Structure formats: C-alpha cells, structure tokens
Amino acid sequence: MTPVAYGPLALKPWEFEALTPGEVLQLHAGYQWRLTHPAPEAVWLATVIVNLFGPDLPWTPETMLGRRPDGLANNG
C-alpha cells in the first residue's frame, strides 16, 4: 500500500500514517477516477485550440471526449 501512497497519491509519511487503509483505498479510487475523467477546463481549452488550428472544423467538447451530441459514447 505504501507504493500507492507515496507514488500516485503523493502523501507525506505523516499524512499516510494518519489514514486508515480504507481511506487510502478511497483516495486511490479518486485518483483513478481523475485519470479517466478530464477536467472540463482542459477539454474546453483543447477544443478552442483545435478549432483555431485544426483542419476539421468545428469540434465541440463532446466530440473531443468521443461522445455523440445526444450524450452517448461513439462506438465506431
């Protein structure tokens, strides 16, 4: 559990010692969620940049995330 605490979670030793194993697992689950769910601000900025310089216009945040306009995922 210490590689997760000191690696991806970047906890300090005193922070790690104050947590229960369940809390460390919850922190790790939150870390995993953040890896798979980009921040809305980052997606918006990427959309602006692609629309300014990209050849295929227009892109939306939904298309950047691989979603259809109706909110469903593109599967092909």
N, C-alpha and C positions, 0 to 999 in steps of 0.2 A: 504494500500500500504506500510505502514511502516514495517509490519512484513516481507514482502519480501525484502525490502531494508536493514533492519538490520539483517535479518536471512541469507538466502541463498546468497544474494549479498554481505553481509559483508561491507556495506557502512558506512562511518562515518557520523555523523549528518551534518557536513558542506558539505560533498560530496552529500548527499541526497538532501539538500536544494538547491544546485546549479543546480539540474537536473529538467527537465520538466517531467510531468507524462508520456509522450510518450517515453522519454529517459529511464526512469525506466523500462517501459514495454519492450523496446528493450534489455536492459541489462538482464532482466529476461528471455527473449526468448533465448538469447545467453547462459545463464546458463542452461536452459532446454536442448538446443542442445548439450552442452558439457556433460551432464549426459547420453545422449543416443549415443554419438559417442566417443568411447575410443581413447585415444591418440595413434598414430602409434607406438611410442616408447614403450609404455606399452604392446601393443599387441605383438610386436617383442620379448620383454623380456619374456613375458609369454610363447610364442612359444618355445623359447630356453630352458626354464626351463622344460616345459612339455616333450620336446624331449629328454632331458637329463635323466629325472627321470620317465617318464610316460611309461606305458606298451604298449600302442597302438601307434606305430611309423609309418610313420612320420606325424607330424602335421604341418600345414602351417598357416600363419596369416589369410588366408581366412577361413580355417576350424575353427580356434579359434573364428572368428566372425560369424560363421554359414553361410558362403557363399560357393557356389559351385565354382570350378575353372573358370567357364565362367562368374563369377561376379553376378550371380543371387542368391537370397536367397534360402536356403534349406527350404522346406515346409513340411517335413515329415520325 
